[in-house]
Structures are given as C-alpha cells and as structure tokens.
Amino acid sequence: MQREYVEAGGLMSYGPNFPDLNRRAADYVDKVLRGAKPADIPVEQPTKFDLAVNLITARALGITVPPTLLARADEVIE
C-alpha cells in the first residue's frame, strides 16, 4: 500500500502490503541459495492487501466515508 500518499493528503490507498511482499521475496532468495532452480519455484500473487483512509481529506472534500468502509480499513488517519 502506498501509505505515504494518504499521509500526504490523498483520500484513500488500497494495495498489496509491501513488507509482506519483501518477506516473501526473501523466501524466494532463500530457496535459490539453497539450490532450488528459479524456474521450478512457482510465481505467487500478493495475498495481503491494505486499505488506508484519510478522514481529514474526506472532510475537506465534503465526502462522507461510510462506516462499513472505515471498519474494513487497516488504517484511518483522523
């Protein structure tokens, strides 16, 4: 997730969790260093996604963010 954009005034951000992707990339490196052939390692899609909402920006734009969306958000900036 590009949390920085939301902190800088963006309304919302939804995307893969980069620390999780980095950990998974380290698993790939570990497998290769242990002798696995890169062609034999399956390609994986991101599985963990984060949602961040900036309520300060929403108020400035006159947008009401539904409570159900706020409940699902991983981070809410107030």
N, CA, C and O atoms as CSV, one atom per row, in Angstrom:
chain,resi,resn,atom,element,x,y,z
A,1,MET,N,N,0.856,-1.171,0.000
A,1,MET,CA,C,0.000,0.000,0.000
A,1,MET,C,C,0.897,1.227,0.000
A,1,MET,O,O,1.966,1.220,0.610
A,2,GLN,N,N,0.474,2.253,-0.666
A,2,GLN,CA,C,1.226,3.496,-0.692
A,2,GLN,C,C,0.699,4.418,0.395
A,2,GLN,O,O,0.057,5.431,0.117
A,3,ARG,N,N,0.979,4.051,1.621
A,3,ARG,CA,C,0.521,4.792,2.797
A,3,ARG,C,C,1.001,6.240,2.770
A,3,ARG,O,O,0.327,7.136,3.279
A,4,GLU,N,N,2.160,6.461,2.177
A,4,GLU,CA,C,2.735,7.804,2.137
A,4,GLU,C,C,1.818,8.785,1.416
A,4,GLU,O,O,1.717,9.950,1.802
A,5,TYR,N,N,1.154,8.311,0.370
A,5,TYR,CA,C,0.243,9.176,-0.378
A,5,TYR,C,C,-0.935,9.613,0.491
A,5,TYR,O,O,-1.367,10.764,0.430
A,6,VAL,N,N,-1.438,8.707,1.279
A,6,VAL,CA,C,-2.561,9.024,2.157
A,6,VAL,C,C,-2.104,9.980,3.256
A,6,VAL,O,O,-2.828,10.912,3.606
A,7,GLU,N,N,-0.924,9.760,3.795
A,7,GLU,CA,C,-0.387,10.674,4.814
A,7,GLU,C,C,-0.153,12.066,4.250
A,7,GLU,O,O,-0.258,13.058,4.970
A,8,ALA,N,N,0.167,12.141,2.952
A,8,ALA,CA,C,0.450,13.425,2.324
A,8,ALA,C,C,-0.818,14.149,1.885
A,8,ALA,O,O,-0.743,15.258,1.355
A,9,GLY,N,N,-1.988,13.531,2.101
A,9,GLY,CA,C,-3.239,14.201,1.784
A,9,GLY,C,C,-4.122,13.461,0.812
A,9,GLY,O,O,-5.207,13.940,0.483
A,10,GLY,N,N,-3.691,12.307,0.343
A,10,GLY,CA,C,-4.532,11.503,-0.540
A,10,GLY,C,C,-5.741,10.980,0.218
A,10,GLY,O,O,-5.694,10.817,1.437
A,11,LEU,N,N,-6.816,10.719,-0.502
A,11,LEU,CA,C,-8.048,10.272,0.143
A,11,LEU,C,C,-7.964,8.824,0.602
A,11,LEU,O,O,-8.251,8.522,1.760
A,12,MET,N,N,-7.571,7.924,-0.298
A,12,MET,CA,C,-7.518,6.500,0.035
A,12,MET,C,C,-6.386,5.821,-0.717
A,12,MET,O,O,-5.910,6.307,-1.743
A,13,SER,N,N,-5.975,4.696,-0.183
A,13,SER,CA,C,-4.991,3.860,-0.842
A,13,SER,C,C,-5.354,2.410,-0.565
A,13,SER,O,O,-5.659,2.037,0.568
A,14,TYR,N,N,-5.317,1.599,-1.617
A,14,TYR,CA,C,-5.576,0.168,-1.476
A,14,TYR,C,C,-4.554,-0.559,-2.329
A,14,TYR,O,O,-4.443,-0.303,-3.528
A,15,GLY,N,N,-3.820,-1.450,-1.725
A,15,GLY,CA,C,-2.819,-2.174,-2.491
A,15,GLY,C,C,-2.145,-3.233,-1.662
A,15,GLY,O,O,-2.471,-3.431,-0.491
A,16,PRO,N,N,-1.192,-3.919,-2.284
A,16,PRO,CA,C,-0.509,-5.002,-1.571
A,16,PRO,C,C,0.311,-4.470,-0.410
A,16,PRO,O,O,0.789,-3.336,-0.427
A,17,ASN,N,N,0.457,-5.299,0.580
A,17,ASN,CA,C,1.259,-4.973,1.757
A,17,ASN,C,C,2.721,-5.221,1.393
A,17,ASN,O,O,3.140,-6.371,1.259
A,18,PHE,N,N,3.507,-4.140,1.230
A,18,PHE,CA,C,4.882,-4.268,0.756
A,18,PHE,C,C,5.805,-4.992,1.732
A,18,PHE,O,O,6.649,-5.765,1.280
A,19,PRO,N,N,5.693,-4.786,3.043
A,19,PRO,CA,C,6.545,-5.586,3.935
A,19,PRO,C,C,6.304,-7.098,3.771
A,19,PRO,O,O,7.244,-7.889,3.852
A,20,ASP,N,N,5.059,-7.487,3.543
A,20,ASP,CA,C,4.747,-8.894,3.316
A,20,ASP,C,C,5.376,-9.377,2.007
A,20,ASP,O,O,5.920,-10.480,1.949
A,21,LEU,N,N,5.303,-8.555,0.960
A,21,LEU,CA,C,5.927,-8.917,-0.316
A,21,LEU,C,C,7.436,-9.067,-0.174
A,21,LEU,O,O,8.031,-9.968,-0.765
A,22,ASN,N,N,8.052,-8.192,0.602
A,22,ASN,CA,C,9.500,-8.288,0.812
A,22,ASN,C,C,9.880,-9.563,1.553
A,22,ASN,O,O,10.888,-10.192,1.232
A,23,ARG,N,N,9.078,-9.945,2.539
A,23,ARG,CA,C,9.344,-11.196,3.255
A,23,ARG,C,C,9.237,-12.384,2.315
A,23,ARG,O,O,10.050,-13.307,2.368
A,24,ARG,N,N,8.231,-12.353,1.457
A,24,ARG,CA,C,8.046,-13.454,0.510
A,24,ARG,C,C,9.172,-13.486,-0.515
A,24,ARG,O,O,9.591,-14.563,-0.940
A,25,ALA,N,N,9.663,-12.328,-0.912
A,25,ALA,CA,C,10.801,-12.277,-1.827
A,25,ALA,C,C,12.033,-12.882,-1.163
A,25,ALA,O,O,12.814,-13.579,-1.810
A,26,ALA,N,N,12.202,-12.616,0.122
A,26,ALA,CA,C,13.329,-13.201,0.857
A,26,ALA,C,C,13.223,-14.722,0.885
A,26,ALA,O,O,14.241,-15.414,0.851
A,27,ASP,N,N,12.005,-15.248,0.945
A,27,ASP,CA,C,11.816,-16.706,0.888
A,27,ASP,C,C,12.297,-17.262,-0.454
A,27,ASP,O,O,12.910,-18.328,-0.512
A,28,TYR,N,N,12.010,-16.524,-1.532
A,28,TYR,CA,C,12.485,-16.940,-2.856
A,28,TYR,C,C,14.015,-16.966,-2.890
A,28,TYR,O,O,14.612,-17.929,-3.370
A,29,VAL,N,N,14.638,-15.923,-2.386
A,29,VAL,CA,C,16.104,-15.848,-2.366
A,29,VAL,C,C,16.667,-17.010,-1.566
A,29,VAL,O,O,17.644,-17.638,-1.972
A,30,ASP,N,N,16.045,-17.294,-0.420
A,30,ASP,CA,C,16.497,-18.404,0.419
A,30,ASP,C,C,16.422,-19.722,-0.346
A,30,ASP,O,O,17.349,-20.529,-0.283
A,31,LYS,N,N,15.339,-19.943,-1.059
A,31,LYS,CA,C,15.188,-21.187,-1.823
A,31,LYS,C,C,16.251,-21.297,-2.909
A,31,LYS,O,O,16.820,-22.369,-3.112
A,32,VAL,N,N,16.520,-20.206,-3.604
A,32,VAL,CA,C,17.534,-20.229,-4.668
A,32,VAL,C,C,18.917,-20.476,-4.076
A,32,VAL,O,O,19.698,-21.256,-4.621
A,33,LEU,N,N,19.217,-19.816,-2.966
A,33,LEU,CA,C,20.527,-20.014,-2.340
A,33,LEU,C,C,20.704,-21.423,-1.793
A,33,LEU,O,O,21.830,-21.895,-1.634
A,34,ARG,N,N,19.612,-22.083,-1.510
A,34,ARG,CA,C,19.679,-23.468,-1.024
A,34,ARG,C,C,19.702,-24.481,-2.169
A,34,ARG,O,O,19.722,-25.690,-1.939
A,35,GLY,N,N,19.698,-23.977,-3.402
A,35,GLY,CA,C,19.873,-24.872,-4.541
A,35,GLY,C,C,18.660,-25.064,-5.436
A,35,GLY,O,O,18.752,-25.774,-6.438
A,36,ALA,N,N,17.539,-24.462,-5.113
A,36,ALA,CA,C,16.358,-24.625,-5.977
A,36,ALA,C,C,16.568,-23.881,-7.288
A,36,ALA,O,O,17.187,-22.818,-7.319
A,37,LYS,N,N,16.053,-24.445,-8.358
A,37,LYS,CA,C,16.135,-23.773,-9.647
A,37,LYS,C,C,15.039,-22.716,-9.712
A,37,LYS,O,O,13.882,-23.016,-9.417
A,38,PRO,N,N,15.376,-21.488,-10.093
A,38,PRO,CA,C,14.352,-20.437,-10.167
A,38,PRO,C,C,13.160,-20.819,-11.045
A,38,PRO,O,O,12.030,-20.423,-10.759
A,39,ALA,N,N,13.399,-21.574,-12.096
A,39,ALA,CA,C,12.306,-21.980,-12.987
A,39,ALA,C,C,11.333,-22.933,-12.300
A,39,ALA,O,O,10.183,-23.053,-12.724
A,40,ASP,N,N,11.780,-23.610,-11.245
A,40,ASP,CA,C,10.920,-24.563,-10.537
A,40,ASP,C,C,10.109,-23.930,-9.411
A,40,ASP,O,O,9.219,-24.570,-8.852
A,41,ILE,N,N,10.409,-22.685,-9.079
A,41,ILE,CA,C,9.699,-22.006,-7.990
A,41,ILE,C,C,8.451,-21.341,-8.577
A,41,ILE,O,O,8.562,-20.554,-9.517
A,42,PRO,N,N,7.276,-21.644,-8.042
A,42,PRO,CA,C,6.051,-21.060,-8.602
A,42,PRO,C,C,5.961,-19.545,-8.353
A,42,PRO,O,O,6.434,-19.029,-7.340
A,43,VAL,N,N,5.349,-18.873,-9.296
A,43,VAL,CA,C,5.107,-17.438,-9.151
A,43,VAL,C,C,3.889,-17.258,-8.264
A,43,VAL,O,O,2.871,-17.924,-8.453
A,44,GLU,N,N,3.992,-16.358,-7.299
A,44,GLU,CA,C,2.881,-16.124,-6.374
A,44,GLU,C,C,2.334,-14.713,-6.548
A,44,GLU,O,O,3.077,-13.775,-6.836
A,45,GLN,N,N,1.058,-14.580,-6.372
A,45,GLN,CA,C,0.394,-13.282,-6.389
A,45,GLN,C,C,0.320,-12.752,-4.961
A,45,GLN,O,O,0.339,-13.535,-4.011
A,46,PRO,N,N,0.235,-11.436,-4.797
A,46,PRO,CA,C,0.057,-10.898,-3.438
A,46,PRO,C,C,-1.217,-11.456,-2.816
A,46,PRO,O,O,-2.231,-11.632,-3.491
A,47,THR,N,N,-1.148,-11.726,-1.528
A,47,THR,CA,C,-2.319,-12.259,-0.825
A,47,THR,C,C,-2.808,-11.333,0.275
A,47,THR,O,O,-3.938,-11.469,0.744
A,48,LYS,N,N,-1.972,-10.397,0.689
A,48,LYS,CA,C,-2.355,-9.478,1.763
A,48,LYS,C,C,-2.419,-8.060,1.198
A,48,LYS,O,O,-1.448,-7.557,0.633
A,49,PHE,N,N,-3.569,-7.434,1.359
A,49,PHE,CA,C,-3.794,-6.080,0.867
A,49,PHE,C,C,-4.201,-5.177,2.020
A,49,PHE,O,O,-4.831,-5.627,2.977
A,50,ASP,N,N,-3.839,-3.903,1.928
A,50,ASP,CA,C,-4.156,-2.937,2.976
A,50,ASP,C,C,-4.958,-1.781,2.403
A,50,ASP,O,O,-4.775,-1.378,1.255
A,51,LEU,N,N,-5.846,-1.265,3.230
A,51,LEU,CA,C,-6.663,-0.107,2.877
A,51,LEU,C,C,-6.414,0.987,3.908
A,51,LEU,O,O,-6.511,0.754,5.113
A,52,ALA,N,N,-6.091,2.184,3.419
A,52,ALA,CA,C,-5.901,3.339,4.297
A,52,ALA,C,C,-6.836,4.445,3.838
A,52,ALA,O,O,-7.008,4.667,2.639
A,53,VAL,N,N,-7.444,5.142,4.801
A,53,VAL,CA,C,-8.389,6.219,4.509
A,53,VAL,C,C,-7.972,7.455,5.297
A,53,VAL,O,O,-7.647,7.367,6.481
A,54,ASN,N,N,-7.984,8.599,4.634
A,54,ASN,CA,C,-7.646,9.870,5.275
A,54,ASN,C,C,-8.946,10.649,5.482
A,54,ASN,O,O,-9.497,11.210,4.536
A,55,LEU,N,N,-9.428,10.678,6.722
A,55,LEU,CA,C,-10.683,11.375,7.019
A,55,LEU,C,C,-10.533,12.888,6.969
A,55,LEU,O,O,-11.513,13.595,6.734
A,56,ILE,N,N,-9.331,13.397,7.185
A,56,ILE,CA,C,-9.097,14.843,7.092
A,56,ILE,C,C,-9.364,15.297,5.659
A,56,ILE,O,O,-10.036,16.303,5.436
A,57,THR,N,N,-8.839,14.557,4.702
A,57,THR,CA,C,-9.057,14.881,3.289
A,57,THR,C,C,-10.513,14.692,2.918
A,57,THR,O,O,-11.070,15.495,2.169
A,58,ALA,N,N,-11.136,13.646,3.427
A,58,ALA,CA,C,-12.548,13.406,3.123
A,58,ALA,C,C,-13.408,14.578,3.601
A,58,ALA,O,O,-14.295,15.037,2.882
A,59,ARG,N,N,-13.141,15.056,4.813
A,59,ARG,CA,C,-13.895,16.205,5.331
A,59,ARG,C,C,-13.655,17.453,4.472
A,59,ARG,O,O,-14.592,18.198,4.186
A,60,ALA,N,N,-12.404,17.680,4.061
A,60,ALA,CA,C,-12.066,18.849,3.243
A,60,ALA,C,C,-12.771,18.804,1.889
A,60,ALA,O,O,-13.112,19.845,1.327
A,61,LEU,N,N,-12.989,17.597,1.367
A,61,LEU,CA,C,-13.678,17.438,0.087
A,61,LEU,C,C,-15.193,17.336,0.234
A,61,LEU,O,O,-15.916,17.315,-0.763
A,62,GLY,N,N,-15.672,17.273,1.472
A,62,GLY,CA,C,-17.104,17.143,1.717
A,62,GLY,C,C,-17.627,15.743,1.450
A,62,GLY,O,O,-18.799,15.563,1.120
A,63,ILE,N,N,-16.763,14.759,1.593
A,63,ILE,CA,C,-17.130,13.367,1.337
A,63,ILE,C,C,-17.403,12.664,2.660
A,63,ILE,O,O,-16.627,12.779,3.609
A,64,THR,N,N,-18.493,11.947,2.711
A,64,THR,CA,C,-18.800,11.121,3.879
A,64,THR,C,C,-18.356,9.699,3.575
A,64,THR,O,O,-18.848,9.072,2.637
A,65,VAL,N,N,-17.435,9.201,4.364
A,65,VAL,CA,C,-16.950,7.832,4.184
A,65,VAL,C,C,-17.860,6.906,4.972
A,65,VAL,O,O,-18.018,7.083,6.180
A,66,PRO,N,N,-18.462,5.922,4.315
A,66,PRO,CA,C,-19.370,5.011,5.016
A,66,PRO,C,C,-18.677,4.277,6.165
A,66,PRO,O,O,-17.516,3.884,6.054
A,67,PRO,N,N,-19.399,4.100,7.261
A,67,PRO,CA,C,-18.815,3.398,8.419
A,67,PRO,C,C,-18.354,1.981,8.087
A,67,PRO,O,O,-17.398,1.487,8.684
A,68,THR,N,N,-19.022,1.325,7.143
A,68,THR,CA,C,-18.607,-0.027,6.777
A,68,THR,C,C,-17.230,-0.023,6.116
A,68,THR,O,O,-16.448,-0.956,6.302
A,69,LEU,N,N,-16.933,1.022,5.346
A,69,LEU,CA,C,-15.611,1.144,4.731
A,69,LEU,C,C,-14.556,1.438,5.791
A,69,LEU,O,O,-13.454,0.891,5.747
A,70,LEU,N,N,-14.895,2.299,6.737
A,70,LEU,CA,C,-13.961,2.608,7.826
A,70,LEU,C,C,-13.674,1.376,8.670
A,70,LEU,O,O,-12.555,1.185,9.146
A,71,ALA,N,N,-14.688,0.546,8.852
A,71,ALA,CA,C,-14.499,-0.670,9.650
A,71,ALA,C,C,-13.552,-1.649,8.956
A,71,ALA,O,O,-12.861,-2.418,9.624
A,72,ARG,N,N,-13.516,-1.627,7.632
A,72,ARG,CA,C,-12.654,-2.528,6.887
A,72,ARG,C,C,-11.244,-1.996,6.716
A,72,ARG,O,O,-10.330,-2.751,6.384
A,73,ALA,N,N,-11.058,-0.698,6.941
A,73,ALA,CA,C,-9.753,-0.062,6.716
A,73,ALA,C,C,-8.717,-0.576,7.720
A,73,ALA,O,O,-9.010,-0.780,8.899
A,74,ASP,N,N,-7.517,-0.775,7.222
A,74,ASP,CA,C,-6.409,-1.173,8.085
A,74,ASP,C,C,-5.843,0.025,8.826
A,74,ASP,O,O,-5.285,-0.111,9.915
A,75,GLU,N,N,-5.993,1.210,8.223
A,75,GLU,CA,C,-5.517,2.430,8.867
A,75,GLU,C,C,-6.456,3.583,8.515
A,75,GLU,O,O,-6.834,3.760,7.357
A,76,VAL,N,N,-6.821,4.353,9.519
A,76,VAL,CA,C,-7.660,5.539,9.329
A,76,VAL,C,C,-6.900,6.729,9.917
A,76,VAL,O,O,-6.549,6.736,11.096
A,77,ILE,N,N,-6.655,7.730,9.074
A,77,ILE,CA,C,-5.973,8.941,9.523
A,77,ILE,C,C,-7.026,9.970,9.831
A,77,ILE,O,O,-7.815,10.340,8.961
A,78,GLU,N,N,-7.046,10.445,11.086
A,78,GLU,CA,C,-8.068,11.396,11.502
A,78,GLU,C,C,-7.476,12.750,11.791
A,78,GLU,O,O,-8.200,13.676,12.156
